[in-house]
């Protein structure tokens, strides 16, 4: 189990840069866990009921579409319900897409932080390595004629530790961020398809609605 003595030992080896990277990794993990909870709570990707509603809507069965939509717990259900309430209202499309985009932005809050960590963590590790190399060569210079090769090797090893820590923080963050972004891209495509289906249903559905009227 990771305890304070191990953390102190890591700080003694890598210096303040490693300590900062450890703090950044803890913050990143907290953000990732929060986003996973947020995605689960919003039912991201869980649009089965909405898809059934859209099929009924496109077929002209408006009441069945409304019943299906009521069973959905997706964060997009209110937007779809608003579209179904007044599909023929003027300038409705722009407002609906803007409302959907606002919900997407709420889900994407925190992505910029993850992107910054993925980009800056390797640079922070490299910065720590440069500082460590400077210290190693200073120690080598101060040793004068009694140069101990192990002193230089040990200094370089410690310096490279910061780069390794930086990469260890950046790579998983980049992978998780790519997964989050891919999910949100799919959500945007689904929302566009759903709203387009409601605002411009198939000709058969339009004719059924006219006949019923």
Protein Blocks (a to p, Z undefined) as FASTA:
>chain_A
ZZfklmmmmmmmnommlmmmmmmmmmmmmmmmmmmmmmmmnogoiamlmmmmmmmmmnop
amlmmmmmmmpcbfklmmmmmmmmmmmbghklmmmmmmmmmmmmmmmgojlmmmmmmmmm
mmmmmmmmmmmmmmmmmmmmmnmmmccfklmmmmmmmmmmmmmmmmmmmmmmmmmmmmmm
mmmmmmmmmmmmmmmmmmmccfklmmmmmmmZZ
